[in-house]
Amino acid sequence: MELQNVSKELRRHVNLDAVACRADGQCFPVLLTDISRDGCQFRSGEAFATGDHITVKHELLGDRVAEVRWACAGRVGMLFLERD
C-alpha cells in the first residue's frame, strides 16, 4: 500500500449537518460528506479559501479546528490541525 493512499482508504462517507465557523466568528451551516482521522470534506453555499482556518462543529464530533486545503464548486476539503 502506498503511503499517499492511506488517508483516502480511511475516509468514511457521511451525511451530517454541521456548522463551519471562520476565525472572525462568522458561522455557516454545512453538510459533512466524508470524514477521516486527518480531515473532512463538506459542502457549503459559502466561499472558503485555501489556507483559511475553520472550526467545524458537530454535536457528536465536537469542535475540530481545520485548515482549508482546497475548495471548488461548493465543496471544501479540510485538514484537521489537531488529530486524535
LUMTIVO-689878 format. One record per residue (C-alpha): x, y, z; residue in one letter; residue number from 1. Coordinates in steps of 0.1 Angstrom, whole numbers, plus 5000, padded with zeros to 4 digits. Example, Ala and Ser with C-alpha at 12.3 -4.5 7.8 and 13.67 -1.06 7.14 Angstrom:
BEGIN
<rec><px>5123</px><py>4955</py><pz>5078</pz><residuo>A</residuo><num>1</num></rec>
<rec><px>5137</px><py>4989</py><pz>5071</pz><residuo>S</residuo><num>2</num></rec>
//
This chain:
BEGIN
<rec><px>5000</px><py>5000</py><pz>5000</pz><residuo>M</residuo><num>1</num></rec>
<rec><px>5014</px><py>5034</py><pz>4991</pz><residuo>E</residuo><num>2</num></rec>
<rec><px>5015</px><py>5060</py><pz>5019</pz><residuo>L</residuo><num>3</num></rec>
<rec><px>4998</px><py>5086</py><pz>4998</pz><residuo>Q</residuo><num>4</num></rec>
<rec><px>4966</px><py>5064</py><pz>4996</pz><residuo>N</residuo><num>5</num></rec>
<rec><px>4963</px><py>5057</py><pz>5033</pz><residuo>V</residuo><num>6</num></rec>
<rec><px>4941</px><py>5088</py><pz>5041</pz><residuo>S</residuo><num>7</num></rec>
<rec><px>4917</px><py>5080</py><pz>5012</pz><residuo>K</residuo><num>8</num></rec>
<rec><px>4913</px><py>5045</py><pz>5023</pz><residuo>E</residuo><num>9</num></rec>
<rec><px>4903</px><py>5055</py><pz>5059</pz><residuo>L</residuo><num>10</num></rec>
<rec><px>4876</px><py>5080</py><pz>5048</pz><residuo>R</residuo><num>11</num></rec>
<rec><px>4841</px><py>5074</py><pz>5058</pz><residuo>R</residuo><num>12</num></rec>
<rec><px>4812</px><py>5087</py><pz>5037</pz><residuo>H</residuo><num>13</num></rec>
<rec><px>4787</px><py>5106</py><pz>5059</pz><residuo>V</residuo><num>14</num></rec>
<rec><px>4758</px><py>5129</py><pz>5055</pz><residuo>N</residuo><num>15</num></rec>
<rec><px>4759</px><py>5151</py><pz>5086</pz><residuo>L</residuo><num>16</num></rec>
<rec><px>4746</px><py>5186</py><pz>5092</pz><residuo>D</residuo><num>17</num></rec>
<rec><px>4773</px><py>5207</py><pz>5109</pz><residuo>A</residuo><num>18</num></rec>
<rec><px>4785</px><py>5243</py><pz>5113</pz><residuo>V</residuo><num>19</num></rec>
<rec><px>4817</px><py>5259</py><pz>5100</pz><residuo>A</residuo><num>20</num></rec>
<rec><px>4830</px><py>5290</py><pz>5118</pz><residuo>C</residuo><num>21</num></rec>
<rec><px>4856</px><py>5313</py><pz>5104</pz><residuo>R</residuo><num>22</num></rec>
<rec><px>4882</px><py>5330</py><pz>5127</pz><residuo>A</residuo><num>23</num></rec>
<rec><px>4862</px><py>5362</py><pz>5126</pz><residuo>D</residuo><num>24</num></rec>
<rec><px>4832</px><py>5344</py><pz>5142</pz><residuo>G</residuo><num>25</num></rec>
<rec><px>4810</px><py>5341</py><pz>5111</pz><residuo>Q</residuo><num>26</num></rec>
<rec><px>4793</px><py>5307</py><pz>5111</pz><residuo>C</residuo><num>27</num></rec>
<rec><px>4776</px><py>5288</py><pz>5083</pz><residuo>F</residuo><num>28</num></rec>
<rec><px>4756</px><py>5256</py><pz>5080</pz><residuo>P</residuo><num>29</num></rec>
<rec><px>4775</px><py>5229</py><pz>5061</pz><residuo>V</residuo><num>30</num></rec>
<rec><px>4769</px><py>5193</py><pz>5051</pz><residuo>L</residuo><num>31</num></rec>
<rec><px>4798</px><py>5169</py><pz>5060</pz><residuo>L</residuo><num>32</num></rec>
<rec><px>4802</px><py>5144</py><pz>5032</pz><residuo>T</residuo><num>33</num></rec>
<rec><px>4832</px><py>5125</py><pz>5044</pz><residuo>D</residuo><num>34</num></rec>
<rec><px>4855</px><py>5123</py><pz>5074</pz><residuo>I</residuo><num>35</num></rec>
<rec><px>4888</px><py>5107</py><pz>5083</pz><residuo>S</residuo><num>36</num></rec>
<rec><px>4912</px><py>5108</py><pz>5112</pz><residuo>R</residuo><num>37</num></rec>
<rec><px>4931</px><py>5136</py><pz>5094</pz><residuo>D</residuo><num>38</num></rec>
<rec><px>4903</px><py>5157</py><pz>5079</pz><residuo>G</residuo><num>39</num></rec>
<rec><px>4869</px><py>5161</py><pz>5063</pz><residuo>C</residuo><num>40</num></rec>
<rec><px>4851</px><py>5173</py><pz>5033</pz><residuo>Q</residuo><num>41</num></rec>
<rec><px>4819</px><py>5194</py><pz>5033</pz><residuo>F</residuo><num>42</num></rec>
<rec><px>4795</px><py>5211</py><pz>5010</pz><residuo>R</residuo><num>43</num></rec>
<rec><px>4786</px><py>5248</py><pz>5015</pz><residuo>S</residuo><num>44</num></rec>
<rec><px>4769</px><py>5276</py><pz>4997</pz><residuo>G</residuo><num>45</num></rec>
<rec><px>4796</px><py>5299</py><pz>5012</pz><residuo>E</residuo><num>46</num></rec>
<rec><px>4830</px><py>5306</py><pz>4996</pz><residuo>A</residuo><num>47</num></rec>
<rec><px>4861</px><py>5294</py><pz>5015</pz><residuo>F</residuo><num>48</num></rec>
<rec><px>4897</px><py>5300</py><pz>5005</pz><residuo>A</residuo><num>49</num></rec>
<rec><px>4927</px><py>5277</py><pz>5007</pz><residuo>T</residuo><num>50</num></rec>
<rec><px>4946</px><py>5284</py><pz>5039</pz><residuo>G</residuo><num>51</num></rec>
<rec><px>4915</px><py>5296</py><pz>5059</pz><residuo>D</residuo><num>52</num></rec>
<rec><px>4913</px><py>5282</py><pz>5094</pz><residuo>H</residuo><num>53</num></rec>
<rec><px>4878</px><py>5270</py><pz>5102</pz><residuo>I</residuo><num>54</num></rec>
<rec><px>4862</px><py>5254</py><pz>5132</pz><residuo>T</residuo><num>55</num></rec>
<rec><px>4839</px><py>5226</py><pz>5122</pz><residuo>V</residuo><num>56</num></rec>
<rec><px>4812</px><py>5220</py><pz>5149</pz><residuo>K</residuo><num>57</num></rec>
<rec><px>4790</px><py>5189</py><pz>5152</pz><residuo>H</residuo><num>58</num></rec>
<rec><px>4771</px><py>5178</py><pz>5183</pz><residuo>E</residuo><num>59</num></rec>
<rec><px>4787</px><py>5143</py><pz>5183</pz><residuo>L</residuo><num>60</num></rec>
<rec><px>4821</px><py>5150</py><pz>5168</pz><residuo>L</residuo><num>61</num></rec>
<rec><px>4827</px><py>5181</py><pz>5188</pz><residuo>G</residuo><num>62</num></rec>
<rec><px>4846</px><py>5212</py><pz>5176</pz><residuo>D</residuo><num>63</num></rec>
<rec><px>4875</px><py>5205</py><pz>5152</pz><residuo>R</residuo><num>64</num></rec>
<rec><px>4899</px><py>5232</py><pz>5140</pz><residuo>V</residuo><num>65</num></rec>
<rec><px>4910</px><py>5226</py><pz>5105</pz><residuo>A</residuo><num>66</num></rec>
<rec><px>4927</px><py>5243</py><pz>5075</pz><residuo>E</residuo><num>67</num></rec>
<rec><px>4911</px><py>5246</py><pz>5041</pz><residuo>V</residuo><num>68</num></rec>
<rec><px>4933</px><py>5226</py><pz>5017</pz><residuo>R</residuo><num>69</num></rec>
<rec><px>4911</px><py>5230</py><pz>4987</pz><residuo>W</residuo><num>70</num></rec>
<rec><px>4878</px><py>5245</py><pz>4977</pz><residuo>A</residuo><num>71</num></rec>
<rec><px>4859</px><py>5240</py><pz>4944</pz><residuo>C</residuo><num>72</num></rec>
<rec><px>4823</px><py>5243</py><pz>4933</pz><residuo>A</residuo><num>73</num></rec>
<rec><px>4808</px><py>5243</py><pz>4968</pz><residuo>G</residuo><num>74</num></rec>
<rec><px>4830</px><py>5215</py><pz>4981</pz><residuo>R</residuo><num>75</num></rec>
<rec><px>4857</px><py>5221</py><pz>5007</pz><residuo>V</residuo><num>76</num></rec>
<rec><px>4885</px><py>5198</py><pz>5018</pz><residuo>G</residuo><num>77</num></rec>
<rec><px>4899</px><py>5203</py><pz>5053</pz><residuo>M</residuo><num>78</num></rec>
<rec><px>4929</px><py>5190</py><pz>5072</pz><residuo>L</residuo><num>79</num></rec>
<rec><px>4924</px><py>5189</py><pz>5110</pz><residuo>F</residuo><num>80</num></rec>
<rec><px>4951</px><py>5208</py><pz>5128</pz><residuo>L</residuo><num>81</num></rec>
<rec><px>4949</px><py>5187</py><pz>5159</pz><residuo>E</residuo><num>82</num></rec>
<rec><px>4945</px><py>5150</py><pz>5154</pz><residuo>R</residuo><num>83</num></rec>
<rec><px>4932</px><py>5125</py><pz>5180</pz><residuo>D</residuo><num>84</num></rec>
//
